[in-house]
Amino acid sequence: MEYDTIIGLEIHVQTKTNSKMFCTCPTGYFQKEPNSHVCPVCMGLPGALPVPNKRAIELCMLMGLATDCTIANEIYFDRKHYFYPDLPKGYQISQYKNPICSDGSVTLPNGFEVKIERIHQEEDVAKSTHHTSTSESDYSLIDYNKSGVPLIEIVTKPCIRTAKDAKDFATQIRQIARYLNISDADMEKGQMRCEPNISIQEKGRWEEKDGKILPIGDYELNPKVEVKNIGSITAVEKAIEFEVERLTKELGEGRKPIQQTRGWNANKNITEFQRSKETADDYRYMPEPDIPVIEVSNDDIERIKSELVELPHEKITRYMNDWGISQYAAEVISASRKDASYFEKLQTLLFEKLEAKIAAQEAANWLMGTVFALEGDKEIDMNDLSLLIMKFKEGKITKGKAEEMLKDCISNNKDISDELDMFEKSASDNAGNIQDIVKQVLDNNPKAVSDYKGGKEATMGFLVGQVMQATKGASNPNDVKNILIELLK
């Protein structure tokens, strides 16, 4: 039996605001004293009334605009009921039938378009920790600092067919959130969570219509499984692959899967049963009576739209089309807004003396091969780097020597210009006795000379290296090679 994999993703992103979604408590809860960022509102005490966070709603709309969603002109909030210790009110303020953003899409690097059903605003829940004691019964503790932190939920249609595409979509959502300063989207800190919904269906027995998976004829759809507790984007791919294999095996052995929620165990690289999966009816959604309808004008939407910047997929296209950068290099450079900005400014500096495409390619090569390797706590000054690159392009310094000089200057707080002046003076001094140095190298390496004369031309690289070592890199390797060839004749 052959099966199709059907995946929908739910991605939660904590938005970057100073205060919580419905109260004035600060959001910077990470590594803070438990239950120190709380008030009657986020603790769900009787009589406490919610007041919506305007900036959180704007950031939700910004994510929607960045993913080509339609933005609602009226915002409604709803109560989503379930009873669990991490939800102090007994319900979560969320959105149900009328999300702020709907019908969007994101195009992946391979050209596949992931359709977004909705992006809605809600509040986060508290953090539960479970403990085992040798002397007492097992127990749980709850920290309400996270309760009420603004959260946006991005829900795709069940249109994703591979674990790799699911991972790539999550990666792009994280990039967009960081580029637009919507969120730091650090999964290790709980600022972003990915929950795939997975099912497998017999080929030719189902169809997708209006964002829903429907059976064809008398076929009975297999239920979906939701996977939670995924701590990294890489684990999203692994969890989906595991579930597809598990579901396929169950059906192959004649067992009917059940609709359920499972957790990802990163230590074992497996999913584990948590509970039977709820449906929307189980949550008993109802309109939130304490928050009136919020009107959003077209002027409001245009104002928020002005915060958009060129996004990673747009940069990748421009870098490849305008500057001839490889897709791999374009993807690496654009992954971070900071790196992309550094690259573009470096290209601009080099463009003053080099052709645009050559300037871009040099900037890309040095950024990926040198800056990424050397940069630590101190950022490499791009004016210094552009100066070194131009000396390299002019043949006045080797790339290895340039990287060595750059590292030395960073480590010891030296001035690149001064070091280059000293290097060029040393090179000038060496130029007068380079013939003698080359002769000395040939005298010291008779076997290499014999090998070269015997037809082993690769030996030339060794001899050039010996001369460069003798001059401490302060010689032009092309000039050295020419002198060697002349003397070897």
N, C-alpha and C positions, 0 to 999 in steps of 0.2 A: 504493500500500500504506500502510495506517495502522498506527502502532506505539504501544505503551504504554511509558512510561519507568518503569523499576524501579530504585530507589535504596536501598541500605543504607549506613549510616554507621558507621565505626569512629573513635571519638574517644579519643585518649590524653591523660590529664591527669596532670601531675606533682603529687603530693600534698605538702602543706606540712609537712614534718618537719625536725627538726634534723640527723638522720643518714640515711644511705642505707638501702636496703631490707634488706640482709643483712649490713651491717657498721657500724662506728661512724664512718666517714668523714663529714665535714660535707657537706651538700647545697648550700651556697651557692657554687656553682661559677662563676656568671656573671661574666665579665670577670676571672677569677682566672688566675694563672700556670698554663699547661697542665700536666697531670699532677702537680699539687700536692695534690689531694684524693684520694689513692689509697692502697690497702693490698693485702696479698696476696689478700684475699677478692674485692674488686672488680676486681683485675687478673687473677683466675682462675689464681693460682699453685697448683701441685700441693700437696695436703694442707690447703688452706685450707677451712674449713667455714662455711656460711652460718648466720646467726642471724636469724630473722624480726623485723622492726620492728613491734612491737605497735601503735603509734600509726598507722602507715601502713595496717594492716589495719582499724583502727577507722574511719579516714577513708573507706576503700573502702566499708565497711558503711554509713557515714553517707550517702554518695552514693546507695547502693541504697535506703535508707529514704526519701530525698527524692524518689525516682523510683518509689515504690510497688513495689519489688522484694521478692521472697521472699529472706530471709537464711538461708544454710546454717548448720546447727549443727555441721558438721564441715568443716574447711578442708584441702584437699589441694593440694600444689604439684607441678608437672610440669616436665620438661625439654623445651624446644623447640629442636631442633637445626638449625642452619644455619651455614655457614662463611663468615664475612666478617670483615674486620679490626676492625670496631667491636664484635665479640663475643669478648672475650678467652678465655672458657672453651670456645668452640665450641658453646655452647648458652645459651639464656636461661631463667632460672627464671620460669615463668609458671603458668597454670592451663589445663587443657584441658576435660575432661568435667564437672568439678565446680566451677563458678565460685562465688565467695562470694555473689554476688547474681544473681538470675534473674527473668525474666518481669515486667518493670516497664513503665512507660509515662509519657509526658509529653504533655500537651495543649497544642497551639500556640494562639496568639492567635485564629486563624481557626476554632478548634474541632476541628481534625484531631488525632487521637490517634496519636502515634508509639509503636510497641511496641518495648520493649527486650528483646532476647534474653538478654543477660548483661552483668554488670559484674565483671571479674576483676582480680586483683592480679598485678603482675609487676615486673620491674626494667627500667630504661632501658638503652640501649646507649651506647657511646662516640660521640664526634663526629669524623667524618672530614672533612678539608678537602683539596681537590684544587688543585694549583698548576701553573702553566706557567712554564717558565724559558726565556729566550732563549739561554742558554749551555749548559744541560744538558737532560737528558730531563725530561719531565713527571714529577711526583712527588706523593705524598699524605702527609699527616701525620695523626696520630690523638691526640686529647686524651681521656684516660680519666676526667677529672673527672666527666663526666656518667654514666659507666657505673655502674650499680647504684642510681641515684636511684629512689625509689619511683614507680611508675607504675600508674594504673588505666586499664583499657581498657573503654570503653562501646560495646557492639555492638548496633545496632538490627536488627530483622527487616527483610527487604526489602519494606517497606510504604510507603516514601516515594515519591511520584509526581511531585513537582516540585522544581526547584532551589531555589525560594523556601522551600518547607517544610523542605528540608535545611538551608538557612541559618538559618531561624528556630529549628530544633531545636538546632543548634550554639550559637546565641546563648543559648538557655535553659539549656543545660548549663553554659556559661561563667558565667551569672548565678548558678546554683545553687552552683557551686564557689566563687564569690566570696562569696556571702551566708553560706555555712556555714564560710568560712575553710578550705575543703579545699585550695584552690590559688588563686594569683593569676591563673592561666590566661592568662598573657601570651603570645600566639602569637609575637610578635617575639623573645621570649627562649626559645622552645622549650618553654614550660610547658604548652602545649596544642597538639595536632596533630589535624587532621581528614583522614580518608582515605575518600572516597566510593567505593563499588562500584556501577557503573552498567551496566545492560544495557537493550536495547530489544527488545521482543517483539511479534509480530503480534497485533493485537487479536482477542480471541476464541479464541486458540490456546494459552492458558496459564491456569493457576490458581495461587492461593497457598493452601497447606495446611500447617498446623502450622509456619509460619515458613519454608516452602520454596517455591520457584517450580517448578511441575511442568508438563510439556507435556500438552496435550489431544490424544488420538488419536496419530497418527504424526508430529506436529509435532516438529521438532528445535530445542531452545532455542538461542538465540544466546548466546555466552559473555559473561561480564562483564569489565569493565575496572576496575582499581583505580587511583586517582590519588593520588600522594604529593607531598610538598614544597609543600603549600599553606600560605601564610604568613599568611593572614587569613581571617576568616569571610566577608567579601565575596567573596574569591577562591574560596571553596567553591561559591558560586552560579555564578560565571563558569566555573569548571572543568567543572561538570556540564553547563551549557548548551553549552559547546564540544564536550564528548564526545558528547552526544546528537546534535548536528548532524553531527559527524564519522561516528558510527556509522550514522546515517540515510543519509548520502551513500554510505558504503561499500556498504550493502545495496542502495541504489538503483542503484549501478553494477555490481551482480552479484558483489561480492567478499564472501566470508564473513569476518567479524571473528574474531580469535584472542583467547584469554584471555591477558591481559597486564597488566603494571604500567607505568603511564606517570607522568611527572613534570610538574608544572605550571610553566611558564615565565612568571613574572609580567611580565617585560619585553616579551614578545611576545603575552601573553594567549592562549597555546596550550598543549596538552599534547604531550609528546614521549615516544617509546618508551624504556623502560628495560630491561625483561626480560620473558620469558614468566612468567606467573603461576604460583606454586607452589600445591599443594593441601596439605591437612592431612597427608596421608600422606608428603609430601616432608620434613616437619619431624621425622618419627620421634619423636613424643611418647612419653615414658616417665615413670613416677612418679619424683619427686625423692627419692632414697634417703636424703639427708642431713637432710631435714626431716620429722619425724613428723607425724601427723595432729593438727591443732589443734582442740580442742573449744570451741564457743561456746555458752554457756548462754542461756536466754531472759532471764535477769537481765542478762547482758552486753548483749543487744540492746536491752533497755529503757533501760539506762544510756546507751547511745549515742544512742538515740532522743530523750533529753532535750536533746541538743544542737541539735535541729531548731528552726528559727525560721520565722516567716511568710515564705513565698517570694514572688518577684515576681508570679507568676500569681495567687496568693491576695490579694496587696495590690491588684492591678489590679481584681479583682472587688469587693473591699471599698470601694475608693475610688469606683468607679462606682455601686455600689448604695447605699452609706451616705451619700455626700457629693455625688453627682451630678457627679463629675469626668468629663470626656470621656475616651474610651478612649485617644486619643493622649496627653493629658496624663498619664494614669495610667501608661501604658507608659514615657514619658520619665522620670517621677519615680521609678518603681520599678526602673529599670534598674540603679541603684546603691543598695546598702544605706545608704550614707552620705547620699545625697540623700533617700531615703525617710524616714530617721530625722529629718533636718532639717525636711522638710515636715511630718511628724506633730507634732513639737515646736512648730513655728511655728503650726500649726493649733490646738494646745492653748492657746497663749498668746492667740491672737485669739478663741478660743471664750469667753474670759472676758467679752468685751464684744460679740461678734457671734454670730448664729445659726450653728449647726454647719456647715451647707452653705455659707453665705456665707464663714465663716472659712476653710473648706477651699479654696474657689474663689479667694479672695484670696491665700491662701498659695501655691496652685499658680501663679497668674498672676505673682506677684512672684518666686517661685523661678525659674520658667522665663524670665521676661522681664528680670529685674533681677539676681538673685543669680548666675545662670549667666554673665551678661555681665560682671559686675564682679568676681566672686571670683577672686582669684589665689592667691598664696602664703598670704595671710591670710584666714581664714574670717570671714564677716560675722556679727557677733553677732546672734542672733535676737531678743534683747530690744530692741536698738536698731532692728532692722527692724520688729518688731511695733509699736513706738512710732511710727515713721514711717507705717506703714500706717494706724494709727488716726487720725493727724492728717489723712491723705489722705481717709479715709472721712468724717471730720467736716467736710471742706471747708476746712480751715485751710491746706492746702498742695497744690500741684498734684503730679501724679506725676512730671512732668519735674523739678521743683524738688527733690522728695524724692530722686530718683535722683542728681541733681547733688550734693546735700548728702551723700548716702551715699558717693559716690565721693570727694569731697573729704576726708571724715572718715577713710576708709580710707587714702588716699594720704598724708595729713598727720597721722595719729594723733590726730585731734580727737575730742572727746566729743560724741556725737549730742545728748544732752540739753542741753548748753550751746549748741550751734548752733541747736537748735530754740527755746530761750529767746530768743536774739538775733534769730532770724527773726520770732518772734511779736511782739517789741517793735518791730521795724522795721515789721511789718504794722500794728501799733497806731498808730505814728506816721504811716504813710501814710493810715490811715483818715480822719484829720482833714483832709487836703488832697487826697483822691482826686478830688473834683469838679474841682479846679484842674488836676490831672494829666490827667484825661479831656478837659477843655476844650482843654488845650494840644495833646493828640494830635489832636483834631478840627481845630484850627486848622492843624496841620502837615500834614494829609492831606486837602486839599479834594477831590481826585479820588475818594478812597475814600468820602468823605461823599456826593458826588454820585452815585457808583455805587450806594450803598446806597439812597439816596432814589429812584433810578431802578429799583429792584426787584431789584438784585443782593444778595440777603441773605447770600450767602457772604462778602461783604466784612466782615461783622461779625467773623468769625474773625480777620481781619487786624488790625482795630482793637483787639480784645481783646488780641492778641499784642503790639501796640505799647504798650499800657498796662502789661501785665505786664512788658515789657522795661524800661519807664521806672521801675517800682517794684521791679525786680530780683527779680520773682517773688513779692514779699511782699504780694500782694493776692489776695483771693478772686475767681477768674475769673467766677463766677456774679454776684457783686456788681458787678464791673466791667461785665459785659454788661448788667445791669439799668440801671445809670447811663447807659451809652451809649445804650440804647434811649430812655430818658427824655429825654436831651439832644437826640437826633436828631429827636425829635418836634417 
